[in-house]
């Protein structure tokens, strides 16, 4: 009998997926072959302010623990911390975002070192947030001539690293700025940027030549920029070791593109490469009464479901991408920045203002009046943390150590992919019998769905509008977004099929770029649109048109959307030709990014057998440097049959 029980126990142990620490784990995690020193990083710059605000952290068993101990046992070997020069007012009130000065970095560094982790020091060379949109000099350096600023960067870097070293902090890497896309510390000329970076590099080498030196950029989807920036750093002979990038899949393109961009730098200049910032939402819900950057809406990519498994899959895929090209690591951004309370906005706001645990305090207005001074508040990324609002570690935190061994579990549905339908008002209203289930391994499978009751007659009678119909599939919510539309007689109307020959562009001048572009954030809908650009003034002039035959006789309407900028004096219009003769046109224009103009032509009479050509004419003198624009979502609808 004893042998039987031992056999049953053994079978149970084999059946249950276990982590390295022996507890069961339901995550599907593929094994990735990684070098022992591969950096598994986590930015927790806000942690001290959060703890002062009353936040506590709990491990997977629900035991209150030191955050750094929890991170270390889950495979994190590097802690990243941003450093601002002086994120305080003259009377000592913090700007928020963790109030991350060098004293904060020292305390975080000591706790990281005590738990066997290295510190990645992210010098912003600013008093508050530095990113692609703003790189302001610290208050104390404002107005300095370049030579004085170079000396200030050297002395500041040397002093900070010396303090960290004297405190016993194990510094593994230093960043010379944060997301420095052509700007740093108030400078916008590359030779000046290089000199500032060089000062930081020399100071780092002087303190400890073993510390890796990194540069950090964002927007790898713009491969040409990365080629240009890496070339400039080589041209000026900057002494650095690591070319690092941010990679947020919402905005930054595909992983294949990421690998290509970093491989280019790696192979061309012999630099190490890594992803120094990434994250993904495990839920669309906000937990701290202060809006999140990422939610259900928004014109950004959502390649993974907003689930704990989806969050883990994003990390796993980014790590694998780096492993594929020999990258040295991946760092997750602010994985512990959770809500300071779940009772009310007022209670949370008092804590954000007092301890700096929100992304910005109202006092930051003195330094950054246009952004922080207007939109100050709580965490914009609490739904991307790897801890729940109660402070308990999510299963996804285990991904960092599970990647080294893998964790195979049965492949099961993790979420249901939303259904999007366009149904003709004159046709049948029928919802699909199956939906795509996103499985825990990232694959998709069709499964049966049961939709809630809906009134098809009312939907047809309601005209052109949108509906949301809920349902259930494998016990999970299913969502069907129905757009009742008039049938569109144009092919590839939103350019989603690429260059398939249905649209014909005729260049009438010397327009440099005319092609279908894939970029969701620049599309009115879908992920593709028609793109045009020229750098030279007066070089943009073209037509884009499609010919349609076999139309039913009747009255038609035509529309097409355009947006763009730098047009100067323009002549832009949509047009309709019937049997080669123009019968209607509608003036249009371009003004600024994401400001779409949609000219509509109505009342065209089409007889059976007519050949209809619809299109857009674009001519731009250019505002000194050519012009650019996007065209999308053309529609040709029958409004009244003959």
Steps between C-alpha positions, in 0.01 A plus 500: 500500500786735581645444151165589343485831689860579405416430136193729517709775660764468231240525225349809660841667520562424134159635400524830689723767340746622762718805524855490629369555852254213486165678486254433223489751217230523236701711255602357165866603465727362226863441589749744352871418492661791682854569617538499878575874506198599285354810662148456635430852618220686674465876538351575844596866529175597674521236776618721789223754442248217473614344827478838674144520365415175676546248217604151609614212282415132531651192340305235312407328826351823635781567747605863549862527387759754395439582134864441408500153653185412303654624176829319557336164565298542182808531281564876496875562514513873421310796643468812287453841660459840338699787647389862478730778611262697723131396481399738780382856547713745696303414816550127453169392343549212258397502137372140525579197287680361803703819568793309354817685592837343581396434861210291374736314267740425786228352722355295214851394399588383851185288518565356155860416587395338828282266294772408254390732219696758303385859452438663161527877550286694254628859499236725344721811539181687577299589809200299383383267223716490188362324192485549121269798545696692762860515617517801729818600677500497881412829666857546621635461145240706320663771290848349524729518201582161352852479650365572848224243453755238389696558818180483705402164344845359574505618861142394567549152353830453683353616830188280476693187407754568772222524757349174377837327512575627852157373608596152383257493208586256220455717190496290184397754238454875448275668246615826344152648478151360458335454157731761347342517154701794372488700823680494835507743789360783290739445208373412151816499288666159479854624556382665823308187602811292440711731719254464788491122460878496480521686831275241665700219344835638617367549852369142511831355380681709759291359785496138383612385154311172547159670493324455166405826331173512306328745269121482486258581220131445426283429195686210335220484241688788333798295387657789308528705818681219680740465211561875507549525877734201520701645210532836676618338823764311303595807300569696820675198659282486810636251752203275584421130524125450462250631247169474689145560389151528635256252351130535574302283256212747503703749295841363407438260215565129468754289683649402165565866425645547849743215441601639161558851637713385794685239293605777264657699784652187648660382177597840361656649812570201726279622784301297748125549467202466732144608573522729800128577525196287422166421664151372425157531661349203683163677522328799344366608840629804684551444872614836639239749367760658271485416129732244343708537186366168372137389505229355278493789254782677322655469155782269602589136448382234747689188391428317826182476707483715811543202732768377737600237243500765227733714710733203554493415129609853409800474731583150374489613137720805561753289693503241222548773241806625688631145545460440126743780414737466797359796692613534859169560678148631544377741766133530596387854576348584840364154571409590858334839446154416633225707657559657839139432594168381365257716700480833319680745276516754782681265738743392232564855385603603850760222499625582152547862599665422834737219400538537124352156428298619199658564162508872578402732785345841452829658612666370182325783318790732581732282289264343244189721480365373166488131591546418869348831599177411320472121518658420838352200683553134582652204325426478129630144489349321802328261259842409356659414835580142598328543834126533552340803665521309831878475464506125437734374231329391179582165342659691211789606725621139487575529129852631558623179667266260323644600163825327593328163557163527327162420648279283282132487590199391294419741217168663593312819406626811679280766339252546218594719206243770429298459182466799266231486231381739233148403396311649208173666589347328199636157586449225759604555860669185622771469765773233478454166673865489608756744634876493530624395841846632583671204663746522786785413262411797279335294225139542385224242465140522391246413770122515517328813626148577623394861445255691713165582337505789251231668288605467136201692369570795726866500397405519132241768566747701707713596202876543503623456855700268725384232744673284762359151555626285785524124517669207671768264369652235724366695799678820398350825376486540124445837336369566150533855366247544220514796265187533290619650172403558145685258272833635378553433129872582519760228532781531756319810621721537811824383331516200734585273204807706420613571144255266327447705183150623581625853567716675240729786601620733226793725598464834322813665638783333698330374813763303691277254685170356377408165650276303735639529853431273795474705819188480712554828683503687166191324359143617531401137545679168466879495485574623146446815293642673191803714583659792315806710580759727339777700659527755220259787467262480204569133432169350614241454225320175425168328452380185673201332341299181453279394210174318574279308256182297531325744732124476542320801357413763758619795708840480671712679758883497519733594783869463577705618802827693500726651764851643497715805549767742372283549190540873452277608213297197398253387237334183623168355400315173458328433169268269309515421128233313305614349172815713515328835556526674837153552644579620853779612728526610865777720639710367789819582687766397749575688820666289772562149629188290564268782386310308232298679233233287330350669193167345394356506147132408476233465235698339214267332253636174364335305218543127442826438315666829603868496586557701818838633609545646848812659634688781669725768355775638725729794426710669773750782466646405838559713808871538429578130512256311285191332635367173639167331546288186535192392303259240634149353511346568160129419457271477199143430613168458323254734667199438275447226246352591163 
